[in-house]
Structure formats: C-alpha cells, structure tokens
Amino acid sequence: MTSEMSGSARELEAEGGQVRASTLELFFDLVFVFTITQLTHAFTHHPGWPELGHVALMFALIWWMYSGYVFLTNEVAPNSSSRRTFLLLGMFGFFVIAIAVPSAFGGSGLAFGLGYLLVNTVHSFMFATSGGAGASSAMWRLAPLNGLSALLVLAGGITHGGLRTVLWSAAVVIQVVSPYLIRAEGFAVRPSHFCERHGLVVIIALGESVIAIGANLTGMDLTVGLVATAGLGLTLGYVLWWAYFGFDDERGEHALRALPGPARIRPAVYAYGYSLFVLILGIILTAAGISMTIAHGNEPASTAAALALSGGVAVFFVGQALFRLALRIPRAWLRLVGAVAVLATTPLGIVWVAWGQLVLLMVVAYGFVIADDVLRLRSGERSAYIPTVDAVGFRMHRGNGR
C-alpha cells in the first residue's frame, strides 16, 4: 500500500497538484478562524431568527469561495513566489470580509462586497492561468457565473435594507446551481489533500467553541459551577469532533479515492461543499449556544440560547447525514434520528437551567455517536483512532501494527 501511495503522490506532483496541506494554506486558514469568530459573535450579540438568517446568508457566500480556494490549492500548489503572493492577496480579501461581518447588513456592506470581489477575482485568475489544461478550461466556463455572483454581492453592498438581502440571496442561488449549469470535466480532486484541507477547516470551526468558552470566562469569578459548565461545553465540542473524525473523515477520503478521477467532482461538491456548509453552520450555532449558556450560568436559558445550543448540534448532525448520503457512507439515517433527539433537549434549558440542558444534550449526542460506532465496529469497520478491535469483545489487540 505504501508503494502504491508513493506512486500516486509522484503522479499528482507531476500534475502540479498537492498531496498534503502546505503551511501557507494553514496560515491562510487563520483568517477562517477569525471569520467563524465574527459570525458566532454576530449571532451571540443579537440572537434571533433575523440574525440567524443573516449569519447563514453571509456564511453561504463566504463558504462557497473558501471551499473554492480548497479546490484551487488542490490543483495549483503554492510553490512559487507569484502564486504565494496571489494567495496572500486572496487572504487579505477574506480578512476584509471577516472585518465587515458584524455590520455587513449595515454600514459595512460595501466593504464586504469589495472584499468578496477581490477574493473571487484572485480565485478565478489563479485557477484559469495556473491550473492544468483541463482545470483551466473548466474554470473559464465557471468564471462568468462566479463573477456574476460577486457582482451581485457588490451591488448588494451598495444598496440598503431588504434589497441587499435579495441580491445576496440571488448570489447564493447562482453559486448553488452553478455546478449543474456547466460541465465539470477538467477539475481534479486529489483526495489526500482535498479531504485533509476540509478536515482542517472543520477543526478550525470546532476551535470556535473553545474560543467562545474562553472569551466568556474573561473577567468572571471562576466558581466551581462556572468551571464545570465550561468543562461541559468543552466536552460537547469533543463529542462533535469525535462524531466527524472518529470515522467519517477517514471514510470520506476512502470513498472519494475509490471513484475514478472524473467521477469524483460532483460527490466532492455535494459532500464537502453543500454538506459541510450545513455541518459548520451547526458548529457556529453550537458555539454561540455554549457562549450564551455560560453567560446564563445557574439560570434558565433564553429561548434563543436554548435553541442555538441544541439546534446547533441538530444542524451539525443533519449536515453529517447529508455528507454520508453524498458519499454513500452507511447509516445516514442514524444521524437524522440523532438530530431529532438532541433538538428535543431544548425545553429543559428554558424551563429549568442552562447547564442542565447542556448536560442532557451532551449525553444524548454522545449516546448516538457511541451507538453508531458500535454498529460500525460490529460490521468490521476500522478507524485510525481504533486501529484494531475484536469484533466480538471489542478488546484492543496489542502487538499488531494494523
């Protein structure tokens, strides 16, 4: 298997693509940390359905281009000064967008639109001029639609009120349907790099739950109850991490690798474009819910806080179910059942105390994750985190390298 992977790596490098994420891409991802933080804070400070719609709309716009940059670096390795310079220029555009997020539906709409136009232009230019022949041709087909969506975002930034929402929503619609309007032939998906980059993005988003906990502890008296609530929030973040990285992250890469090159494009878009948007939006809401739960302490949670906490985990599970469906990973239905179950914990925080909801939510969510893992192990599946397991007794075998 090692020799096979080495040969594959040499082939991909010869094509100009990447096998693993580069340190420049990790540096680039730091902007995404800031973006997720800004989106989370935007909802935390003004929780409610209108703000949820704004956050979802902004994140849809941002995620489409951010995922587009993963496709870009999957094809165009940042191995020259000019490529690195353009990536840094795109990074600056994302930074402007992130700065504009808190008041993007107010006075910062133009800055959001200009940053988005810059990000879009750099992406299209690099893909069209530095990609392989097939990718370059495919990008020239996609660029007009991407450009139209960017102009709609810019136009929305110039306008005010409901018209901004309409124009930005139209931009999202164009982005969502664009894979169906052009021929996808030419784009390449190199699973090792592609899945690793998206996995790192999920890790970054989960890190926001840690940031939310730390930010809300600043300046507060560290009582036993407060520390315990913070520990519960951190544990819930771990549950979400395990839900995705326990098996699905690895299975996703295997599923894409099993497909012939041209057949990988649409499943990759469905799983890592559409589905991860839902999953990461769930993380944003969960982080906001944890933040508000810590703020409520030993008191009943507001309806918005309770819905954000349990609803965020439910949205995460729905996104993971869509991910499994896109890649034909078994038991997508179990995540959907789990989504209903965790959403049902919402009333406890409203009628009792916020931390009580957090405890019940963590137990229910972890219960479904563990049940799913048990079914996987019994079916003979393996994970990098569970290298060898006895299928009957579930005992770890020692002395075996696999």
Residue, then its C-alpha position, 0 to 999 in steps of 0.5 A: m500500500t505504501s508503494e502504491m501511495s508513493g506512486s500516486a503522490r509522484e503522479l499528482e506532483a507531476e500534475g502540479g497538484q498537492v498531496r498534503a496541506s502546505t503551511l501557507e494554506l494553514f496560515f491562510d486558514l487563520v483568517f477562517v478562524f477569525t471569520i467563524t469568530q465574527l459570525t458566532h459573535a454576530f449571532t451571540h450579540h443579537p440572537g434571533w431568527p433575523e440574525l440567524g438568517h443573516v449569519a447563514l446568508m453571509f456564511a453561504l457566500i463566504w463558504w462557497m469561495y473558501s471551499g473554492y480556494v480548497f479546490l484551487t490549492n488542490e490543483v495549483a500548489p503554492n510553490s512559487s513566489s507569484r502564486r504565494t503572493f496571489l494567495l496572500l492577496g486572496m487572504f487579505g480579501f477574506f480578512v476584509i470580509a471577516i472585518a465587515v461581518p458584524s455590520a455587513f447588513g449595515g454600514s459595512g456592506l460595501a466593504f464586504g462586497l469589495g472584499y468578496l470581489l477581490v477574493n473571487t477575482v484572485h480565485s478565478f485568475m489563479f485557477a484559469t492561468s495556473g491550473g492544468a489544461g483541463a482545470s483551466s478550461a473548466m474554470w473559464r466556463l465557471a468564471p462568468l457565473n462566479g463573477l456574476s455572483a460577486l457582482l451581485v454581492l457588490a451591488g448588494g453592498i451598495t444598496h440598503g435594507g431588504l434589497r441587499t438581502v435579495l441580491w445576496s440571496a440571488a448570489v447564493v442561488i447562482q453559486v448553488v446551481s452553478p455546478y449543474l449549469i456547466r460541465a465539470e470535466g477538467f477539475a481534479v480532486r486529489p483526495s489526500h489533500f482535498c479531504e485533509r484541507h476540509g478536515l482542517v477547516v472543520i477543526i478550525a470551526l470546532g476551535e470556535s467553541v473553545i474560543a467562545i468558552g474562553a472569551n466568556l470566562t474573561g473577567m468572571d469569578l471562576t466558581v466551581g459551577l462556572v468551571a464545570t459548565a465550561g468543562l461541559g461545553l468543552t466536552l460537547g465540542y469533543v463529542l462533535w469532533w469525535a462524531y466527524f473524525g472518529f470515522d467519517d473523515e477517514r471514510g470520506e477520503h476512502a470513498l472519494r479515492a475509490l471513484p475514478g478521477p472524473a467521477r469524483i467532482r460532483p460527490a466532492v461538491y455535494a459532500y464537502g461543499y453543500s454538506l459541510f456548509v450545513l455541518i459548520l453552520g451547526i458548529i457556529l450555532t453550537a458555539a454561540g449556544i455554549s457562549m450564551t449558556i455560560a453567560h446564563g450560568n445557574e439560570p434558565a436559558s433564553t429561548a434563543a440560547a436554548l435553541a442555538l445550543s441544541g439546534g446547533v448540534a441538530v444542524f451539525f448532525v443533519g449536515q453529517a447525514l447529508f455528507r454520508l448520503a453524498l458519499r454513500i457512507p452507511r447509516a445516514w439515517l442514524r444521524l437524522v434520528g440523532a438530530v431529532a433527539v438532541l433538538a428535543t433537549t431544548p425545553l429543559g434549558i428554558v424551563w429549568v437551567a442552562w447547564g442542565q440542558l447542556v448536560l442532557l444534550m451532551v449525553v444524548a449526542y454522545g449516546f448516538v455517536i457511541a451507538d453508531d460506532v458500535l454498529r460500525l465496529r460490529s460490521g468490521e469497520r476500522s478507524a485510525y483512532i481504533p486501529t484494531v478491535d475484536a469484533v466480538g469483545f471489542r478488546m484492543h489487540r496489542g502487538n499488531g501494527r494494523 
